[in-house]
Amino acid sequence: MPDDVKLPPDSIRETRLAEALSERYLAYAMSTIMARSLPDVRDGLKPVHRRLLWAMHQLKLDPASGFKKCARVVGDVIGKYHPHGDAAVYEALVRLAQDFAARYTLVEGQGNFGNIDGDNAAAMRYTEARLTEVAQALLQGIEEDAVDFRATYDGEEREPVVLPAAFPNLLANGANGIAVGMATSIPPHNAGELCAAALELVRDRNATTATLLTHVKGPDFPTGGVLVESREAMREAYETGRGGFRVRARWEVERQKGGTWTVVVTEIPYQVAKSRLIEQIAELLEEKKLPLLADIRDESTDKVRIVLEPRARTIEPAVLMETLFRATALESRLPLNLNVLDAERTPRVMGLREALLAWLDHRHVVLVRRTEHRLAAIARRLEILAGYLIAYLNLDEVIRIIREEDEPKAPLMARFELTEVQAEAILNMRLRSLRRLEEMEIRKEHDKLTKEQKKLQGLMASEAKRWAAIGSEIEETRKRFGEETELGKRRTAAGEALPVVQVDESAFVEKEPLTVVLSEKGWVRAFKGHLPEEQEVKYKEGDGPLFRLHCLSTDRLVAFGSNGRAYTLKAESLPRGRGDGQPLRLMLDLANEDEVVGLFLPTEGARYIVASSDGRGFLCEAAELLAEKRTGKQVLVLDGAARARVCREAVGDTVAVLGDNRKLLLFPLEQLPVLTRGRGVVLQAYKEGGLADVKTFSKSEGLSWRLGEKTRLEMDTRPWRGNRAGAGKLPPNGFPRTNRFGDD
């Protein structure tokens, strides 16, 4: 702005930055929620999809017409209704036409619209499209004042706020979207089952979700598959509008000569790209994490056919598939979050019953509006027909007035008590309409419209009749798109929760020896084979060894943190030793200030001694240290600034405790309690400092410690023996100045 231009004082308003940001972010959030991400419960469409269907309707791209270039459709949409990028609009159009993405496609495509492998569609200048019968059902009655219209973004056109939706599109096709602070995820369902459930609500508006689920068997995905969710979990999900559904690939066994067999996968879970699925299985094969599987082949054409060869014919097919379901996307969990915009444009989560009732209420509003529109049209036509009949009854007089009067409208109205509409219609009649046959046709039309008018007036006067009419419309939709049709046949098998197939966890991993190395700075890696102790391992500059142990790829390791928590590590999931490894904190919920004080392979049936820096501890069973979750398991409860110092297997009959004050105490192991969780008991009393180290040993074998490369042994341990919680005495001569036994 030029320096000499001054703004009027009232055009500048001081606002706190926090308030300005809050106001603008709220406006953005509401725009995202209302006009982009969440579907409307009434027609199940987001604004971009609604505008696409409306633009195609305006272009007369109905199922009986020819196709038009998608570029033409996208151009109309972004030019008239949806001021966004053409690529985003075309992607939305493509998805509506993909029979593997939409259960009931709203657009019929001609050309390359992508495939289940995840390949993209051709450019919009090459592809063509038109509406399907399902889309036509969504638009049915839109020209009859069935819904409200609003001005488009530039005010030059009009667009529908919602479609009439004679098809239960929200649940039939589902929706996915991420807004600001909320999201939606609705899987597709079978339209015939939804119509049956809606008819149940028409008969009894108080029908429960359990009753509706006798009709709705769960999601019905366009790619098929087998639903393996329990009925109880499904009922809770549909009751609350939140939950999820497990879907597995459909497979069958093909027997071959010599007793060999293969598994053929014919359907894969929804939203899983076939090529990516095969890549995932091939990668696991290469990493030797699927030892029961020998090979995988893709023999698909337009139908899915994935061939899986077992490692041996003695393997049970169910066990092979169970290992694949657990390790790959052949089993997927699809969430349900029925978060939608209701009739008042308020976002909220609905259950199945509430969503169907919202659709039925919308159909009731559409029926009333269409009936009122039709009654108004009948009234206008009856008015004109009544004028025609008056003209036929007084034909000679009408002709005389028209011939003699310069402005015949007013005399006609005065002479026969006509309305202006009737007089205008008579004056616009053609001479050929004066024949006797035409008069008979007018009388027939008048009688027919009068009967229709009475019927519609009776419909408007009775709510029961209106709901009966809605029931008839839904029954017609059920016949057009239900399970009796090729399109409406259920594709996803409505299974129950399957019986558990016992699979050895080691079936996922090829058993091989590993050497696990954890560095001082917390980097972990696993080398193939059991490396000898003398073999050098390289570390990053400034880093060095902390723990090094031998195990198998099928083992579970325990990492004990200074926060008193025990974590479980799967040996096969550790990064291999070709590089520097990976920070352990990325694999475990371990804070930056916490360290690993123990890393070991737990011995079944063994006990471990855990101790904190304030000199408290107890014994813990090995099974209590295993926790198959990232956050681990709290074992040692710490007070104040105390930290966990030791977690070591308890062998022998005696405990040796060493304090920071360089006092050594030996007491019987039986004086320690066995706990699953707690602070423990006092091991050694201190005036200053805390615990430096602790170990267990057999009295008969003597107390040993490491001093440099040598191991020292003290057989006469009587001077240091006492009871738990004693002070202890100075250690034997030659004990290391580090105050550590050095057995790690």
N, C-alpha and C positions, 0 to 999 in steps of 0.2 A: 504494500500500500504506500503511495507517495507520502512524503513527510508533511506536505502542506494540507493533506486531507485530515480533518478532525472528526472523530465520531461524536455524535450527540451524547450527552452525559447519561441519558436513560438507556442507551444501548449497551452499556457495560455493567455487568452484575458480578460482584465478588461472591465466589463460592468456595467453600473448603474443598480441597482436593479429594479427601475421602468421600465426601458427599457426592461430588461429581462422578467419581469412578463408580461408586455404588449405584447411582442412578443409571448410568450408561450400561454397566454390566448387567443390571437387572433387565433393562430393555433388550439387550442382546440375548439373555437367557430366555426370556419370554418369547422372543421371536423364534428361537431355535426350537423351543418346546411346542409352540402353537402352530408354526408354519413350516416345519421341516421334518422333525424326527418322530413325532407320535401320530399314530393313525386315529381317525375318527371312529368311535365305536359303531356308528350307524352304517357307514359304507365300507369301513376297513381300509380306507385309502389315506395316504398322505397327500398334501397339496400338489406335488409334482405329478403323481399318478392320476389324480382327479383331472388335472389340467390336460394331461396327455389324452385321456379318454374323451374329454369334452372337445378338444381340438380335432380329434379324429372323427368324432360325431359330426362336427361342423363341416368337415371335409367329405361327409357322407361315405365314410369307409366302413360300411356295415358288412356283415358276413357275406351278403349276396353280391356285393359290388366288387370291382377290381382292386388290385393293390396300388398303393402309391409309395414313392420313395420315402424312406425314413427321414432323409434330409428335409423333405417338404414338411413332414409332420413336426420335426424338431424346430424348424424355422418358424412355423406358426406358433408353437408353444412358447418359445423364448421371445418372439416378437410381440405377441398379444397378451400372454398370461403370466409367464414365469421368467422374470428377468435374471436368469442365472446362466452359467456356462453351458454351451451346447454339449460338451462331452458328458457332463453329469446327467443332463436330460436324456441323452441317447442311452447311457448306461441303464437308467430307469426303464426306458422303453424296451431295451433288450431283455432285461430281467422279466418283464411281463410276458415275454414271448418264449422264454426257455422252459420247456416241459419238464426239465430236471430241477428247476429252481422254483417254479410256481406249480402248485398242485392243480389249479384250474387256470390255464393261461388266459389273460385278458386281451392279448394281442396275438394274431396269427402272423408269423413271419415268413418271408420268402427270401432265401439266401442263407448266408452263413451267420447264424446267431450264437456261435460258440458251442461248446460241448462239455460233457461231464468231466473231461480231463483237465478242465480249467483254461482251455484256449479261448482267446477273446473273439468277439464277433467281428465281422468285416466292417469297414468304414460305412458310415450312414449313407454315403452316396451310392453304395452298391446294393444295400438291402432294401426290402420293401415290406409293407405291413398293412394290415387292416384289423378291424375289431373281430372278436369271437362272439359266439352266442352268449357266453357268460357275461362279457362286457355289455352286450346289448341288454341283458336282463338288469344289469346295474343302472343302465340309462333309461329303462322303460318308464314312460310317463313323464319324462323331464320337460316335454313341450306342453304339458297340461297343468302348469302351475303347481307341480308336485313339491317343489323345493324352492327355497329363497335363492335369489341371485344377488350379486354385488358387483360393484365397478371393479375393473382390473386396475393394475398399478398405475396406468397412465390415464384412466378414466374414459378411454375410447371404446372399450368393449365391456361386456357383461360375462360373468362366469358363475357357475353354481357354487353355493357354499358347501353343499353336500349332494350326493347323488341319491335318487330314489331307492336304489339297492333292493331289488326284488330277489337278490341272491345273498346268502349269509357270508359275505366276502371276508370279514375280519377273521373269523375262525377258520374258514375254508382255505384261505390262502396264507394266513398268518402274516406276521410283520416283524421286522427288526429295526431298531433305531437307537441311537445314543444322543441324548439331549444334554442339557447342562444340569447336573445334579440328579438326573434320572435317566432311565433307559427302558426299552420295551423289547420283549422277545416272546413271540407268539408262534408256536409251531402250526403247520397246516393240519386240517382235519377233513374228514369225509363229509361232503355236502349233504348226502342222503341222510346220514346219521344226525347231522345238525338240524335238518328239516324235521326229522322225527322227534327230536328233543324239543324243538320249537312248537310243534303241534301238541306235545304233551303240556307245555306251558299255556297254550291257547285253551286247552281243555281245563287245566287246573293251574292257575297262576301261582299257587303256593307249592307247586311240586318241588321236592328237595333235589339237591345235587345228586344224591344217591339214586333217585328215580331217573334223573336225566342220564346218568351213566349206564343205565340199562340200554340206552340207545347209542350213546357216544362211547365207542370202544377205545378211545385214546387217539393220539395224533395219527394222521394218515399221510405219510411222506411221499412226494412224487417219485423218489428213488426206491421206494419199497422198504425192505428190511424187516426185522422182527423186533417187536416191542417186548422188553424183558423187565418191565417195571411192575411191582406188586399193585394189586387193586387198591390196597389201603393207602399207599403212597400217592397213587393217581387221584383218589378221592380227596385227599387232603390238598393236593395241588390245585385241583379244580375248585375246591371250596374256597381257598384263600386267594387264588390267582397267582400264587408263587410256588415254584417247585422245579421239577425237571423230569426228563424221561430218558431212560437208557435204551438205545437202539443198537442192534447187532446186524451184521451182514447176514444175508440168507445164503446157506451153503448146502451142498449135497455131496454124497460120496459116489464116485464112479469106479466100479470094480473093473479090474483088468485081468488079463491072463496071468496064471502063475500065482494068484493070491495077492498080487499087488493092487494098489488103489491110489487114487488122487482125490483131493477135495476141490470142487469147483464152486467158486463164489459167483452167484448170479445177480445179487443185489447188494449195494453198499449203503452205509448210513448217509443220511441227508447232509448236504453241504460239505461232503468229503470229496475232494478232487481225486479221481481215480489214479491219475499219473503220480500225484504226490504220495498217495497211499502205497503204491507199488515201490516207489523210491524209498519210502520209510522202511518197508519190509526188507528190501534189498540191502539197505544200510545196516539194519540189525543182523541180517545174515552175514554180512561181511565182518561185522564186529563180533561174530560168534555168540550173539545173545539169543538166538533161536536155534538151539541144537537139535530140536525135533524136526525142523524143516530143512529139506535138502535143496529145493529150488522153487522159484516162482515164475510163471509165464503169464503174459497178458494176451489172451486170444480173443479179445473183445472186437465186435463189429459195431453195429448200432445198439447191440445189447451187451451188457457186462458179462464177461467170462474170464475170471482170473483162476488159473490152475495152480494148485499148491501140491508139491510132491513131498511126502514124508521122508525122513531119514531112513526109516526101516518100516517094513510092512507089519511088524509086530506092535507098532504104536497104535493106540486107540485114536480114531479120528476126533472124538470129542475132546480128548486131552490135548491133541495138537491144536485144535481150534481155541481151546481155553487159553493156551499160552499166547496165541495170537490176539485174542480179545483183550487180554490183560496188557499186552505190550504195544499194540498198534491201534490205529483209528478204525479197525474193523468193528470195534465197539465204541460208540460215542455217546456222550450225555448232552442232550439238548435242553436248555433251560426254558422254563415258563415264567414269564413276568408280564402278566396281562395288564400293562399300564397303558391306558388309552385316554383320549379326550372324550368326555361325555357330551350329551346334547347341549349343555351350557358351556361347552369348550373348556371344561375344567379337567386337568389331568388327574387321574386316580387309578388305583389298581382294582380291577373287578374280578369276581369269580365267574365260572362258566354260566351259572344261572343268571347273574346280573347282566352279563354281556348279551345273552340271548334275549332277555327282557328288554334291554335298551334297543336292540334291533327290532323287536316286535312293536315297541312303542313308536319307533320311527315309521314302521310300515303302517301303523294306525294313522299317524299324522298325514302320511302320503295319501292314504285312501280317502281321508276326509277332504283333503285339498283337491284331489283329482275329482271326487264326486261333486264338490262345490263348483269346480271349473266346468264340469260336464253339465250340471244343472243350469248354470248361467248360459252356456252355449245352447241348450235345448230351449230355454226361455226366449232367447233372441230369435231362434229359428221358428218357434211356434208363433211368435209375434208376426213375423213376415208371412208365414203360411196363412194365418188368420186374415191378413190383408189381402192375400191372393184370392182367398175364398169369397171375400166381400166383393172383389172386383169381378169374379166370375158370375156371382149372383146378380150383379148390377152392371153387366158388361156394356150395354148400350149407353147408359147414363155416363159411365166412366169415359167411353170413347167421345161422347159429346162434349164433356167438360174439357178433355184434352185438346179437342179440335178447336173449340171456341175460345178458350182462355189463353191469354199470353203467358201467365204464370199459374199453371193448373194445380200446383201442390196445395196451396191454401184452400181453394174451393173444394178439392177432393177431401181434405181433412175435415172441413166444415160440413160437407154434405153427408159423409159416411162415418163421421166420428173416428177417423183414422189417426194413428200416431205419425209423427214425422218419419220414423223408420219405415212404416208400412206404406205411406204415400210415396216415399222415395223408391221403394222396391217396386211398386206398381208402375211408376213412371219409367223404370228401367227394364220392364218386361219386354221381351221380343214378341213380334207378331205371331211367330210360330207357336208360342206358348199359349195362345188363346184357343187352341184346339181342345175338343172335348176330352181326349185321352189324357192330356196334361192335367186337367182338372181332377180326374180320377186318381192320378199318381200323387197329386198334392194332398188329397184327402187321405190316401193310404199312409203317406209320410206323416201327416198330422196325427193320425190315430196311433201310429207306431211310436212317435216321439212322446205322445201323451202317456202311453203305457210305461215307457222307459222313465219318464219323469216321476210318475207315481211310485215306481219301484225304487228309484234313487232317493226320493223323499222318505220312503219307508226305511231305507237303509240309514239315512241320516238321523232318523228319529229313534233308532234302536241300536244301542251299543252291542247287544248280543248278535244282531245281524251283521254288524261291521266285523266283529271278531270271527264270525262264521265265514265271511267273505275273505278275510285275511287267511284263515285256515285253508280255504280252497286255493288261494294263490300259492301258499306254501306247498300244498300237495301237488300243484302243477309244477312248481320248481323241482320238487322231489322226483317227479316223473321224468323231467327233462334232464336232470343232472344226477339222479340217484344211482343206486347200485345196480339197477336193471340196465343201465346204459354202459357202453364201453368206457366212457370217460369217468363215470362215477364208481366203477368197481373198486373196492378197497384194495390198496396196494401193500400197505404195511400189515403184517400179520399181528393181530391183537393177542399177544402172548401174555403169560403171567411171569412172575419172577421164577427163573429157572432153578432147578436143584443144583446145589453146589457140586462142581466137578473137582475132585481132589487132585491137585497138581502140586508136585514137589517144586518149591521155589527155585531149586537149582535147574529146573527145566528151562528157565529163561536164560541161563548163563552157562557157557561152556566152562567146565571146571579146569582151571589152570593155576599154577603157583604164581604168587605176586610178592613183591617186596614193597611195602608202603613206607614212604619217607615223609616226615613232617619237619619243616625247618623252624628255626628260632623265630622267624618273622611270620610264621603261620601259613606257609605255602605247602600244599600237600600234593603228592603224585604217587603213582604206582608203577613199578618196573616189572616187566615180565620175568618170571623165574625167581628163585631164592638167591639173591646176591650174597656172596660171602662178606663177612664183616670187614675184611681188609680191602674190599673193592671200593675205590673212590667214587663218590657221587658229587657232581658239580652243583654249586649253589650260586645265587645271585651275589653280586658284590656286597659285602657287609653282612651277609647272611651265613648261617651254618646249621649243622644238624641238631635236632631236638629229640625226635623219636624215630626209630627204624625197626620194623618188625616184619616177620614172614607170615603169610596167610595164603588162603585160596580165594579165587574170584567169587566163590559162592558164600564167603564168610561175611559176617556182620561184625564190625569193629565198634568199640566204645571209646568215645573221646570225652574225658572228664574235664570240665572247665573250672576256672578259679571262682566262678560264680556259684559253684555247688551243683550245677546241672550236669546230667549225663546225656550225651547225644549218641545216636546210632548212625554209623556210616556203612553204606553198602560198598563192599570192596570193588564190585564190578563197575560202579558209577564213578569211581575216582579217576581223575585225568591221568592219562598214561605218561610215562617218564621221558617222552621225547623232548619235551620243553621244560619250562620252569615249574609247571604244575598250575595250580589254581589256589587263590586264597581260601582258606578253610571257612572264613567268615561269610563268603558268598554261598556256602553250602549249608551253614548252620546259623541259627539265630544267636550269634555270639557278638557281644558288644566290643568296641575297640579297646576298652580298658580291661577286658577279660582275656585270660590266657588259657592254653591247654596244659593241664598239669599231669595228664595221663592219657596215653593212647595205647590200647591193648586189645587182644583178641580174647573175649571172655571165655573162661573155662566152665563148661556145664556142671552145675552142682557145686561150684567153688564159692567161697566167700571172699569179700574184698574189704579192706580196711580203708575208711575215708576219714580224713582229718583236716581241721581248719587251722589257720595261723594262730588262733588264740588258744590252741592246745586242746580242743574238744574233738571227739570222734566216736565212731562205732563201726560195727561190722554190717555188711550188706550182702544179700544173696546176689549172685551174678544175674539172675533173671530180672531183678529189680532195676538193673542199670540199662536195660534195653528200652528204647522209646522211639518208635517209627514215625517221628514227626520232626519237623525242622526246629521247633522250639525246645526240643529235648524234654527232660524230666527233672524236676527239682528233687535232689536226694539229700544233700547236706544243707540245712537251713543255717544261714549266717547272721551274726549279730554285728551291727555297727560297721566298722571298717574291716572286720575279719574277712579273710579270703580262704577259699579251699586251697590246701597245700599238697595233699597226697591222696591218691586213689591207687591202691596196690593190692595184688592178690595176697590173702592171708594164708601162709603155709607154716606149719610147725606148731609150737605150743607157747611161744614167748613173744611179747611185744617189746621192741626197742624204740624208745622215744628220745630224741635229741632236741634241746632247745637252742634258741639264739644265744643264750648265756653259756653255751658249751657245757651243759650239764646233761649226763646220760642216765636214763632210768630204764630198768628192765622189770616187767611184771607179767604174770601169766595171761595168756590170751583169753582164758575163760572169764576174766574179769570184765571183758567188753561185751555189751549187749548186742544182739542182732536186731536191727531196725530196718524198716523200709524207707523211712524219711524222718528227719529230725535234726536237732542240734548236736545230739550225742552227749557223751559224758566227758568229764575232765580227764585227760590222759596224763598231764604233767602240770605241776604248779609253777608259776613264774612270778617273780617280783617285778621284773622288767623284761621286755621283749616278748617273744612268742615261740611257736614251734618251728624248728628248722627242718626236721626230717623224721620219718617213722618207718619201721619195717618189722616184719615178723620172721622168726627163725626157730629152729629146733634146738632145744637146750643141749641135747646130746651131741649136736654137730658144732656147737660153738657159734660165737658172733663173728661175722666176717665183714670186711669193708674193703673198698678199692682205694689204693694209694698209687696214683699214676697208672702204670701198666700192670702193677702187681696187686695181688689180693692178699690182705693180711687176715689172720685168724686169731681170736682170743677164746681159749677153751674155758678158762677159769673166770666165770662171769659173776661170782658171788658178791664182789664188792659193790656191784651196781644193782643188785636185785632188791626189789621192794614191792610195794603195792601201788596200784593205780592212783594217780593224783599226788604222788610224792615229788620231791624236788630233784632228786638225782645227784650224781657226783661227776667230777671231771672224767672224761673218757680215757681209755688206756693210752700209753705213750705211742706215738706214731699215727694217731688218728688225724685225718686230713683237716686242714685249717678251714676248708669250705663248709664245715659242719654238715656234710652230706655223707651217707653211706656209700654212694656211688654205684648202686646196683642197677640203675636204669640202663 
